[in-house]
Amino acid sequence: MQATKHLKKYTFNALMAPLFKMLEAIFELLVPLVIADIIDIGIKNHDLTYIYKKGLILIIFAFAGLLCTTIAQYFASKVATGYTLELKSNLFQHIQNLSVTDYEKLSPSSLIIRLTNDANQVQSGLNLALRLLLRSPMIVFGAFVMAFRIDRKLSLTFLITIIVLTIIVFAIMLLSIPLFAKVQNNQDILAGQTRENIIGIRPLRAFNQQNKEKQQFTDNNNHLKNIQLKTNRLTSLLNPLTYVLINIGIILVLYQSGLEINIGNLTSGKALALYNYMSQILVELIKMANLIIQINKSVACLKRIDSILSIPEKKQSQEIKEIKEYPDIIQFCNVSFHFPDTSVDCLKDINFTLKKGSITGIIGPTGSGKSTLINLLNNYYLPNDGQILLNNIPLQKLNDNQIHNLIALVPQNPTLFKGTIRSNMLFGNPDASDEMIIQALKKAQCNFIEKAEDLDREVSQGGTNFSGGQKQRLTIARGIIKHAPILILDDSSSALDYVTEKNLRQSLQQLTDTTIIIISQRISSISFCDQILVFDDGKLVGKGNHQQLMDDCPLYQEIYNSQHRKENENA
């Protein structure tokens, strides 16, 4: 399993924890023998010196056991917390390195649960396993050996009890493992719906769908409850069955011991020792039962984490090429693409060229492939046919870091992170000074930021304390401050008024060394571009400047005529 590879570095600590627990178990197994000697020799002979001597040994055993337990707990905690830390870090890093195609198949809520709850369950299970997984069987086996040494006939009762309980424990364990996996999967579903409802609270209220969502949540919650009840009913059988069988064993031991004492084959001290050993078996099997439940949970969670880690990371080119800081030319050569779950091309035989410092507009109906084209340029997806070239170097010959350093992407949905305006701007350029940030904000028409003190203004999670237009301008500023050779604005000015958008276009025209790509639904947003690409149903149906397309491209003309004339006048 990929999830267990980090355990190797904790081999020493993982061996020391059960070792000291086994030493503590040895001290515990010796206690009934010492008590038997106190009864059979010290009390029988009224020898106080012998009793004090044996009592001192018991105290030594107690302190030695406490010391061993403390040391074992230290090593077990060190392994469990250290391994879980690395497991979480490795899982988070792995998720970051997955291809967009793989990531889109996964549920964000499920990933969050695996990073938090599942990893914590693994930590608890590992901690308990290191301390009890060997100790409890050793106590059970050791108690049987000690009972065998005391009385072979009575030890058969121990053996039968242990065998029956072992069968019950393992039967319940095997039945509960798939149920725990179902519980975790249904938690994913419930968490996913909760996350979706919290994110979409405004449209839910706008369309008055609260009752429907409440009912759906109740249904999912009840389904999870029923699975948990079924699981708990099964696992809850462990404790009562263990108590019943062990107490039956204790009754049999006391009954048989009484008979043996009456005929002189067994002393009172040894009979008490047998009772103590049966009681130890009772305690340890109860611990073992609870441990099995926790281990089952942990194994189910570990398998869920491993299912993510087993997804191959996005492959990087083995033959890395160097590229100039500013690509002089970007070429799409016969590029076609379809998503993995379909054979229908959403981009078909695309050919065009972008030159350094040019501004290119992309327009077309919804679903025509505009954003998919940008995802290909960012290397989020790989073309099924054709090539994308930067300075005649295939994009596949560059690694993701090189590509992302060359491109600043302002996505359709503006995303801001909890913090301040300054911290959000530093996402684009960690070395940017306050003056550089202010300049970028001005270029993006963020007129609500006037001085450096405003950079400390709080940004709530998702930027909910800003309007849609403000969030768009802030994300545009974050793209500008990166000073990347290629700036992509994916329909990122849709919430701006005409005057603000006009001022933004004028600012973008001043970025003479930057190759700019603007995706928009409005012709007024791209009519000034050096080149405009018109897409329809995944095909490039028009290419040229505004006037050329007005003369030669029917779809462009249709879009132009469908939009208000005043929009063009304000452009």
ZIJO-V651287 format. One record per backbone hydrogen bond with DSSP energy under -0.5 kcal/mol. NH is the residue of the N-H (numbers start at 1). CO is the residue of the C=O. E is the energy in kcal/mol with one decimal. If there is no record, write none. Layout:
# ZIJO-V651287
NH;CO;E / NH;CO;E
This chain:
# ZIJO-V651287
4;1;-1.0 / 5;2;-1.0 / 7;4;-1.7 / 8;5;-1.0 / 9;6;-0.6 / 10;7;-1.5 / 11;8;-1.6 / 14;10;-2.8 / 15;11;-1.5 / 16;12;-2.2 / 17;13;-2.0 / 18;14;-0.7 / 19;15;-1.5 / 20;16;-2.3 / 21;17;-1.7 / 22;18;-2.2 / 23;19;-1.8 / 24;20;-2.2 / 25;21;-1.9 / 26;22;-2.0 / 27;23;-1.9 / 28;24;-1.9 / 29;25;-2.3 / 30;26;-1.4 / 31;27;-0.8 / 32;28;-0.6 / 34;30;-1.9 / 35;31;-2.4 / 36;32;-2.4 / 37;33;-2.1 / 38;34;-2.2 / 39;35;-2.2 / 40;36;-3.1 / 41;37;-2.5 / 42;37;-1.4 / 43;38;-3.3 / 44;39;-1.1 / 45;41;-2.1 / 46;43;-0.6 / 47;42;-2.6 / 48;46;-1.0 / 51;47;-2.0 / 52;48;-2.9 / 53;49;-2.3 / 54;50;-2.6 / 55;51;-2.6 / 56;52;-2.4 / 57;53;-1.6 / 58;54;-2.0 / 59;55;-2.0 / 60;56;-2.3 / 61;57;-2.7 / 62;58;-2.3 / 63;59;-2.4 / 64;60;-2.7 / 65;61;-2.7 / 66;62;-2.3 / 67;63;-2.4 / 68;64;-2.5 / 69;65;-2.6 / 70;66;-2.4 / 71;67;-2.4 / 72;68;-2.6 / 73;69;-2.6 / 74;70;-2.1 / 75;71;-2.3 / 76;72;-2.8 / 77;73;-2.6 / 78;74;-2.2 / 79;75;-2.2 / 80;76;-2.8 / 81;77;-2.7 / 82;78;-1.8 / 83;79;-2.8 / 84;80;-2.1 / 85;81;-2.2 / 86;82;-2.0 / 87;83;-2.7 / 88;84;-2.8 / 89;85;-2.3 / 90;86;-2.9 / 91;87;-2.5 / 92;88;-2.8 / 93;89;-2.5 / 94;90;-2.5 / 95;91;-2.5 / 96;92;-1.9 / 97;93;-1.3 / 98;95;-1.0 / 100;380;-0.6 / 103;99;-2.6 / 104;100;-2.4 / 105;101;-0.5 / 105;102;-1.1 / 106;103;-1.5 / 111;107;-2.2 / 112;108;-2.2 / 113;109;-2.2 / 114;110;-2.2 / 115;111;-1.9 / 116;112;-1.3 / 118;113;-2.6 / 119;114;-0.7 / 120;116;-2.3 / 121;117;-2.2 / 122;118;-2.0 / 123;119;-2.0 / 124;120;-2.4 / 125;121;-2.5 / 126;122;-2.6 / 127;123;-2.3 / 128;124;-2.3 / 129;125;-2.5 / 130;126;-2.3 / 131;127;-1.2 / 132;128;-2.9 / 133;128;-0.5 / 133;129;-1.8 / 136;132;-2.3 / 138;134;-1.8 / 139;135;-2.7 / 140;136;-2.5 / 141;137;-3.2 / 142;138;-3.5 / 143;139;-2.9 / 144;140;-1.8 / 145;141;-2.4 / 146;142;-2.8 / 147;143;-2.4 / 148;144;-2.4 / 149;145;-2.1 / 150;146;-1.8 / 151;147;-3.1 / 155;151;-1.6 / 156;152;-0.6 / 156;153;-1.1 / 157;154;-1.1 / 158;154;-1.0 / 159;155;-2.4 / 160;156;-2.7 / 161;157;-2.2 / 162;158;-2.5 / 163;159;-2.4 / 164;160;-2.4 / 165;161;-2.3 / 166;162;-2.4 / 167;163;-2.1 / 168;164;-2.0 / 169;165;-2.8 / 170;166;-2.4 / 171;167;-2.0 / 172;168;-2.4 / 173;169;-2.1 / 174;170;-2.4 / 175;171;-1.8 / 176;172;-1.8 / 177;173;-1.6 / 178;174;-0.6 / 179;175;-0.5 / 180;176;-2.3 / 181;177;-1.6 / 182;178;-1.8 / 183;179;-2.1 / 184;180;-2.1 / 185;181;-2.2 / 186;182;-2.3 / 187;183;-1.7 / 188;184;-1.7 / 189;185;-1.6 / 190;186;-2.3 / 191;187;-2.9 / 192;188;-2.6 / 193;189;-2.2 / 194;190;-2.3 / 195;191;-2.7 / 196;192;-2.3 / 197;193;-2.4 / 198;194;-2.3 / 199;195;-2.5 / 200;196;-2.2 / 201;198;-1.0 / 204;200;-2.0 / 205;201;-1.9 / 206;202;-2.8 / 207;203;-2.3 / 208;205;-0.9 / 209;204;-2.8 / 213;209;-2.3 / 214;210;-2.7 / 215;211;-2.3 / 216;212;-2.3 / 217;213;-2.7 / 218;214;-2.6 / 219;215;-2.6 / 220;216;-2.5 / 221;217;-2.8 / 222;218;-2.8 / 223;219;-2.2 / 224;220;-2.2 / 225;221;-2.6 / 226;222;-2.6 / 227;223;-1.9 / 228;224;-2.6 / 229;225;-2.9 / 230;226;-2.3 / 231;227;-2.5 / 232;228;-3.2 / 233;229;-2.8 / 234;230;-1.7 / 235;231;-2.6 / 236;232;-2.5 / 237;234;-1.1 / 238;235;-1.5 / 240;236;-0.9 / 241;237;-2.1 / 242;238;-2.6 / 243;239;-2.8 / 244;240;-2.8 / 245;241;-2.4 / 246;242;-2.6 / 247;243;-2.6 / 248;244;-2.2 / 249;245;-2.4 / 250;246;-2.7 / 251;247;-2.5 / 252;248;-2.4 / 253;249;-2.5 / 254;250;-2.9 / 255;251;-2.7 / 256;252;-3.0 / 257;253;-2.8 / 258;254;-2.4 / 259;255;-1.8 / 260;256;-2.3 / 261;257;-2.6 / 262;258;-2.2 / 263;259;-1.4 / 264;261;-1.0 / 265;260;-2.4 / 266;260;-1.0 / 271;267;-1.9 / 272;268;-2.2 / 273;269;-2.1 / 274;270;-2.4 / 275;271;-2.1 / 276;272;-2.5 / 277;273;-2.5 / 278;274;-2.3 / 279;275;-2.3 / 280;276;-2.5 / 281;277;-2.2 / 282;278;-2.0 / 283;279;-2.5 / 284;280;-2.8 / 285;281;-2.6 / 286;282;-1.9 / 287;283;-2.2 / 288;284;-2.8 / 289;285;-2.4 / 290;286;-2.2 / 291;287;-2.6 / 292;288;-2.7 / 293;289;-1.8 / 294;290;-2.2 / 295;291;-3.0 / 296;292;-2.5 / 297;293;-2.0 / 298;294;-2.6 / 299;295;-3.1 / 300;296;-2.3 / 301;297;-2.4 / 302;298;-2.9 / 303;299;-2.3 / 304;300;-1.5 / 305;301;-2.2 / 306;302;-2.7 / 307;303;-1.8 / 308;304;-0.8 / 308;305;-0.9 / 309;305;-2.1 / 310;306;-2.2 / 311;308;-1.4 / 314;97;-2.2 / 320;318;-0.7 / 321;397;-1.9 / 327;325;-0.6 / 330;354;-2.8 / 331;389;-2.6 / 332;352;-2.7 / 333;331;-0.6 / 333;387;-3.1 / 334;332;-0.7 / 335;350;-2.2 / 336;385;-2.1 / 337;347;-2.1 / 342;339;-1.9 / 345;343;-0.5 / 346;337;-2.4 / 347;337;-1.6 / 348;538;-2.9 / 350;335;-2.7 / 352;332;-1.4 / 354;330;-3.1 / 356;328;-2.2 / 358;355;-2.0 / 360;358;-0.5 / 360;516;-3.2 / 361;531;-2.9 / 362;518;-2.8 / 363;533;-2.5 / 365;535;-0.7 / 368;365;-1.5 / 373;369;-1.9 / 374;370;-1.4 / 375;371;-2.2 / 376;372;-1.9 / 377;373;-1.9 / 378;374;-1.9 / 379;376;-1.4 / 380;375;-2.5 / 381;375;-0.9 / 384;336;-1.9 / 385;336;-1.7 / 387;333;-2.0 / 389;331;-2.8 / 390;393;-2.7 / 391;329;-2.6 / 391;389;-0.5 / 393;390;-1.6 / 394;392;-0.5 / 395;388;-2.8 / 397;394;-2.1 / 398;395;-1.7 / 403;399;-2.0 / 404;400;-3.0 / 405;401;-1.8 / 406;402;-1.1 / 406;403;-0.6 / 407;403;-0.9 / 408;486;-2.9 / 409;407;-0.5 / 410;408;-0.5 / 410;488;-2.8 / 411;409;-0.7 / 414;412;-0.8 / 416;414;-0.5 / 419;459;-2.4 / 421;457;-1.4 / 422;455;-2.4 / 424;420;-1.9 / 425;421;-2.1 / 426;422;-2.2 / 427;424;-0.7 / 428;424;-0.5 / 428;425;-1.2 / 429;425;-1.2 / 432;429;-1.9 / 437;433;-2.2 / 438;434;-2.6 / 439;435;-2.2 / 440;436;-2.2 / 441;437;-2.5 / 442;438;-2.1 / 443;439;-2.2 / 444;440;-1.7 / 445;442;-1.7 / 446;441;-3.1 / 447;445;-1.8 / 449;446;-1.8 / 450;448;-0.6 / 454;451;-1.4 / 455;452;-1.6 / 456;453;-1.4 / 457;454;-1.7 / 459;419;-3.1 / 460;458;-0.5 / 462;416;-1.0 / 463;460;-2.8 / 464;461;-0.7 / 466;463;-1.6 / 471;467;-2.5 / 472;468;-2.0 / 473;469;-2.1 / 474;470;-2.4 / 475;471;-2.2 / 476;472;-2.1 / 477;473;-2.4 / 478;474;-2.0 / 479;475;-1.6 / 480;476;-2.4 / 481;477;-2.5 / 482;478;-0.5 / 483;480;-1.7 / 484;479;-0.5 / 486;406;-2.1 / 487;515;-2.6 / 488;408;-2.9 / 489;487;-0.5 / 489;517;-3.1 / 490;410;-2.5 / 490;488;-0.7 / 491;489;-1.4 / 491;519;-1.8 / 494;491;-0.6 / 496;493;-1.5 / 501;497;-2.5 / 502;498;-2.3 / 503;499;-2.3 / 504;500;-2.2 / 505;501;-2.5 / 506;502;-1.9 / 507;503;-1.8 / 508;504;-2.5 / 509;505;-1.9 / 510;506;-0.5 / 510;507;-1.1 / 511;508;-1.6 / 512;510;-1.9 / 514;511;-1.3 / 515;485;-3.0 / 516;358;-2.6 / 516;514;-0.7 / 517;487;-2.8 / 518;360;-3.2 / 519;489;-3.2 / 519;517;-0.5 / 520;362;-2.1 / 525;522;-1.0 / 526;522;-0.5 / 526;523;-1.4 / 527;523;-1.7 / 529;526;-1.9 / 530;359;-1.4 / 531;359;-1.6 / 532;544;-2.8 / 533;361;-3.3 / 534;542;-2.8 / 535;363;-2.6 / 535;533;-0.5 / 536;539;-2.3 / 538;368;-1.4 / 539;536;-1.6 / 541;534;-2.2 / 541;539;-1.0 / 542;534;-1.2 / 544;532;-1.6 / 549;545;-2.3 / 550;546;-2.0 / 551;547;-1.3 / 552;548;-2.3 / 553;549;-2.4 / 554;552;-0.7 / 557;553;-2.1 / 558;554;-2.5 / 559;555;-2.5 / 560;556;-2.6 / 561;557;-2.7 / 562;558;-1.7 / 563;559;-0.9 / 563;560;-0.7 / 567;564;-1.1 / 568;564;-0.8 / 568;565;-0.5 / 569;565;-1.8 / 570;566;-2.3 / 571;567;-0.6 / 571;568;-0.5
